[in-house]
Amino acid sequence: MNIMSFLAGKIRRSEKPAAATADYSVSSRGALQHMTSFLTGTAVGFVILFIFYKMVILALAGGTAVGIAYIFFEDQNAVKKRKLALRAQFFDLLESMAVAMRAGNPVLKALQSAREDLILIYREDSDIITELDTILGKFNNAVPLSEAFENLAERSGLEDIASFATIYSTIEGKSSRADEIVRETQQIISDKMEIELEIDTLMTAAKSEVNIMLFMPLIILLVIGYAGAGFMDSIYTTSVGRIVSTGGLLIFILSFLLARKFSNVNL
């Protein structure tokens, strides 16, 4: 029993530093999520390629390639979502710090007060709580707060945190305007989040229309191919038909990529 408790303690202690030095440019998804993405991508790729070529082996091979690519696509999507979540959490941190600093507390005291507030909203293992513990722990080990903020900015890759870290490092110990900087950074993040929300709301209908226009040709091909009484047999049996199918597939892929690119809102 004592051995098990010791091993459990070792595991908990070994997990903490890994979380405390998280690289937000790398996906934290596990093997099960990767497998789910692979199977989903493979299934979708298989269906699309089979509609265009009606060749099981080609559709299976191409579907496998799509499944592998979809893993990387979902990883990037997970990275973006995590960064968006961290930025929202950092906004809450600044908001709590601003309240504490308006009451006359220094930055360190404001950070400690913010942690007490945020633990009521976020889980103990959430990114912002973990980063707060890291920042406070570094300060207790004689590492300046500016250096801790810069480290977080570098690992997160977020412009808002980087701007805050740069400005704070400039005035650290030299100015009493830290509370103003916290409020100004908070307002900037708030404005950006509001603008992105408005853009996303406006683009929701456009995204739905694009998806319909992208997949409608597939549905038409599928229906005509199976209910057209041989109307499209030449596409699947002749060299010219294969070339036409390949051209249509390339146009479909290009349209999909462009639609994703134009509907993407950068952080």
Secondary structure, DSSP 8 states (H G I E B T S, - for coil): -HHHHHHHHHHHHHHHHHHHT--TTS----HHHHHHHHHHHHHHHHHHHHHHH--HHHHHHHHHHHHHHHHHHHHHHHHHHHHHHHHHHHHHHHHHHHHHHHTT--HHHHHHHHHHHHTTTS-TTSHHHHHHHHHHHHHHTT--HHHHHHHHHHHH--HHHHHHHHHHHHHTTT-S-HHHHHHHHHHHHHHHHHHHHHHHHHHHHHHHHHHHHHHHHHHHHHHHHHHSTTTTHHHHHSHHHHHHHHHHHHHHHHHHHHHHHHT----
